Amino acid sequence: MEILLDEMSTEIEETGIRNLEEILLKIATDYVRQGQVITAVKLNGEFYSEENQHDAAGILLTDIESLELHTMAADEIAWQFLENGVSQLYPIIESAQKISELFRIADEGEANEQYGRFLDALRFFLRMVDEVRGILQLDFSTILVEGSTVEDKVQVLSEMIGRMLEIQEEEDWIILADLLEYEMVPLLEEWRSILPLLKERKKT
């Protein structure tokens, strides 16, 4: 198996490794330089990303002919997110509005499919916010936004995801549509002003 890490040929001890997930973990732990993060993976010449958590565990080592990985400094990733995060919010907000419409016209199959992708994007957004907090050492509890702290805003958004999941389990699609349109969308709109605030706070 050929392994390139930032375009450099790299020899990996494969003893005990059974699948892609395990070899990626080993590379990230033992071979990636401190302060760097894997940002892109090419598997057998094609860009690879998991659709679901632990998908990589299903790809056996014997199926891997080549593996190419690229890394980036963690602080650079954090700054890029603050630079581009607002533009990334637009499709998430539009998706919430579209899904709300689908639930109201009882197109439950299409609505649930898009809802799953919406939740994945939202969770990724929250994960990046949390990583930015740690990488840039921002104290969210001291940054105020319209009378609340950024820590409060993160908590409210996390709790809203929990509420929506409960309502989805109950299959109350009209209430879920209302939550998406009247509560989730305004919460996401707030983050269009919060992200630039975080960027300015770190600069000072």
Beta strands, then each sheet from edge to edge (+ up, - down):
strand 1: 2-5
strand 2: 8-9
strand 3: 36-43
strand 4: 46-47
strand 5: 66-73
strand 6: 144-145
strand 7: 148-149
sheet 1: 2+ 1- 5- 3+ 4-
sheet 2: 6+ 7-
end
